[in-house]
Amino acid sequence: MKLKKAYIFLLSFFGLSVLFTGSYYLSYQRALREFNKKATQRSDEFAALHDNPEVRSGINEYDSEIIEEVENNEDEESLSVAVQPEPIIQPSTKYILEIYDRHEGTLNQMEQNPPGDIVGLSRDEVEKYLDEYMRDLPLSEYNKGLLSYELLSFSDKQVKFRKSYDAEMVPYRFYVVVKNGYVVVYNSDLKSVFDYTHIEAKNLPEEDRIALSQGIYIDNIDDLYSLLESYTS
């Protein structure tokens, strides 16, 4: 009797163990299937998101903006280190001008504020300015016999120039000719008029009319006045 009860107890225990084990196994398999299903869904969603051109474009644009900003910062830093601004003449720059008289053999120096024409110019621009100045000399400079206008030194703190003159090299200062029937006196540039006289060429001797038709070059103001007085006497 006791042995029979023992068999029943063991069989019951074994049956319950099999039941619990089977239930646990079935629950595990179900949980595993749910996990795999959700993982597959997440993977499909991510793939669809990645294949969306609008999303991909937005990501690429964002990345491009970041890359471009970094590159610009690097370029600016490199530029600030490698390239220094070119010096120019400031209103506060010290302007030194040497005046050399070749005929007299003298050299004088003066210090003043830089002329407005050269303020803001770089070295190359100053060189170009001087070339143009010499090609189209002001009448006053021509009459004083300006031979050269040079840049001796250049910085934003101080610039030094030299003007060389020789009055003996000036070929003439005035040019007298007949225009519209009257005697007209031009400056040495042959463009600007020094004096419109009221002297009619028809009233002059033939010899003077012939000379005026060819043009008369005058070296100085005294000779000019003497010539004009001879026409009116």
C-alpha positions in Angstrom: 0.0 0.0 0.0 2.8 2.4 1.0 4.7 1.5 -2.2 1.7 2.3 -4.3 1.4 5.7 -2.8 5.0 6.4 -3.4 4.6 5.5 -7.2 1.6 7.8 -7.4 3.6 10.7 -5.8 6.5 10.2 -8.2 4.3 10.1 -11.2 2.4 13.2 -10.1 5.7 15.0 -9.5 7.1 14.0 -12.9 3.8 15.0 -14.6 3.9 18.4 -13.0 7.5 18.9 -14.0 6.8 18.0 -17.6 3.8 20.4 -17.6 5.8 23.3 -16.2 8.7 22.6 -18.5 6.4 22.5 -21.5 4.7 25.7 -20.5 8.0 27.5 -20.0 9.3 26.3 -23.4 6.1 27.4 -25.2 6.3 30.9 -23.5 10.0 31.2 -24.5 9.3 30.4 -28.1 6.4 32.9 -28.2 8.5 35.6 -26.7 11.3 34.9 -29.2 8.9 35.1 -32.1 7.6 38.4 -30.9 11.1 39.8 -30.5 12.2 38.7 -34.0 9.0 40.1 -35.5 9.5 43.6 -33.9 13.2 43.6 -34.9 12.2 42.9 -38.5 9.7 45.7 -38.5 12.2 48.2 -37.1 14.7 47.1 -39.7 12.1 47.6 -42.5 11.2 51.1 -41.1 14.8 52.2 -41.0 15.5 51.0 -44.5 12.4 52.9 -45.8 13.5 56.0 -43.9 17.0 55.8 -45.4 15.6 55.3 -49.0 13.4 58.4 -48.7 15.1 61.1 -50.9 13.7 64.0 -48.9 15.1 62.6 -45.7 18.4 61.7 -47.3 18.7 65.1 -48.9 18.0 66.8 -45.5 20.7 64.7 -43.9 23.2 65.4 -46.7 22.4 69.1 -46.6 22.9 69.2 -42.9 26.2 67.3 -43.2 27.3 69.6 -46.1 26.6 72.7 -44.0 28.6 71.4 -41.1 31.5 70.5 -43.4 31.4 73.8 -45.3 31.3 75.8 -42.0 34.4 73.9 -40.7 36.2 74.4 -44.0 35.4 78.1 -44.0 36.7 78.5 -40.5 39.9 76.7 -41.5 40.3 78.9 -44.6 39.8 82.1 -42.5 42.3 81.0 -39.9 44.8 80.1 -42.7 44.2 83.4 -44.4 44.7 85.5 -41.3 48.0 83.8 -40.6 49.4 83.6 -44.2 48.2 86.9 -45.8 48.8 90.3 -44.3 47.0 93.3 -45.6 49.0 95.4 -48.0 50.1 98.7 -46.5 48.6 101.9 -47.9 49.2 105.6 -47.3 47.2 106.9 -44.4 46.2 110.5 -43.7 48.6 110.2 -40.7 51.5 108.8 -42.8 54.6 111.0 -42.7 55.2 112.5 -46.1 58.8 113.6 -46.9 59.5 115.3 -50.2 63.0 116.0 -51.5 63.5 118.8 -54.0 66.6 118.4 -56.1 67.7 121.3 -58.4 70.1 119.8 -60.9 71.1 123.2 -62.3 71.9 124.7 -58.9 73.1 121.4 -57.4 71.0 121.7 -54.3 68.9 119.2 -52.4 66.2 120.4 -49.9 63.8 118.3 -47.9 60.4 119.2 -46.5 58.0 117.3 -44.3 54.2 117.7 -44.6 50.9 115.9 -44.8 50.5 113.5 -47.7 48.7 115.0 -50.7 45.1 113.9 -51.0 45.8 112.3 -54.4 47.9 109.5 -52.9 46.1 108.8 -49.6 44.7 105.3 -49.7 47.1 104.1 -52.4 49.4 101.0 -52.1 53.0 101.0 -53.3 52.1 99.7 -56.8 49.3 102.3 -57.1 51.7 105.1 -56.1 54.1 104.0 -58.8 51.3 104.1 -61.4 50.3 107.5 -60.1 53.8 108.9 -60.6 54.0 107.5 -64.1 50.7 109.2 -65.1 51.8 112.4 -63.4 54.9 112.6 -65.5 53.1 111.8 -68.7 50.6 114.6 -68.2 52.6 117.3 -66.3 50.7 120.2 -64.7 51.7 123.4 -66.5 53.4 124.8 -63.3 55.6 121.7 -63.1 56.5 121.9 -66.7 57.5 125.5 -66.5 59.8 124.8 -63.5 61.5 122.1 -65.5 60.4 118.9 -63.6 62.5 116.1 -64.8 61.4 113.2 -62.6 59.1 112.4 -59.7 60.3 109.3 -57.7 59.3 107.1 -54.8 62.3 106.5 -52.6 60.7 104.6 -49.7 57.3 103.4 -48.7 55.4 102.2 -45.6 52.2 103.0 -43.9 54.2 105.0 -41.4 56.4 107.1 -43.7 56.8 107.7 -47.4 59.6 109.5 -49.2 59.5 111.1 -52.6 62.0 113.2 -54.7 61.3 115.7 -57.4 64.2 116.7 -59.7 64.1 120.0 -61.6 66.2 121.8 -64.1 64.7 125.1 -65.4 67.4 125.3 -68.1 65.8 122.2 -69.7 62.5 123.9 -70.4 62.5 124.7 -74.1 59.8 127.4 -73.9 57.0 128.8 -71.7 54.7 130.5 -74.2 53.6 130.0 -77.7 52.2 132.9 -79.7 50.1 132.3 -82.8 47.1 133.7 -84.8 43.7 132.2 -84.1 40.5 133.5 -85.7 42.3 136.6 -86.9 43.6 137.6 -83.5 47.0 137.1 -81.7 46.6 134.4 -79.0 49.2 133.4 -76.4 49.2 129.7 -75.3 51.0 128.2 -72.4 53.9 125.8 -73.0 51.5 122.8 -73.0 50.0 124.3 -76.2 46.5 123.6 -74.9 45.7 126.2 -72.2 45.4 129.8 -73.2 47.6 132.4 -71.3 46.1 135.4 -72.9 43.5 136.3 -75.6 44.8 139.6 -77.0 42.8 142.1 -79.0 45.5 142.5 -81.6 44.3 141.8 -85.1 46.8 140.1 -87.3 45.7 142.0 -90.4 47.1 145.2 -88.9 50.6 143.7 -88.4 53.5 144.0 -90.8 53.7 141.1 -93.3 56.9 139.8 -91.6 55.1 139.5 -88.3 52.1 137.8 -89.9 54.4 135.2 -91.5 56.2 134.5 -88.2 52.8 134.2 -86.3 51.5 131.8 -88.9 54.3 129.4 -88.0 54.0 130.1 -84.3 56.5 132.0 -82.0 58.1 130.3 -79.0 58.9 132.6 -76.0 61.2 131.6 -73.1 60.0 134.0 -70.4 57.3 136.5 -69.5 59.5 139.6 -70.2 60.2 138.6 -73.8 56.5 137.9 -74.2 55.4 141.4 -73.1 58.1 142.9 -75.3 56.8 141.1 -78.3 53.2 142.1 -77.7 54.1 145.7 -77.2 55.9 145.7 -80.5 52.6 144.6 -82.1 50.7 147.6 -80.6 53.3 150.3 -81.2 
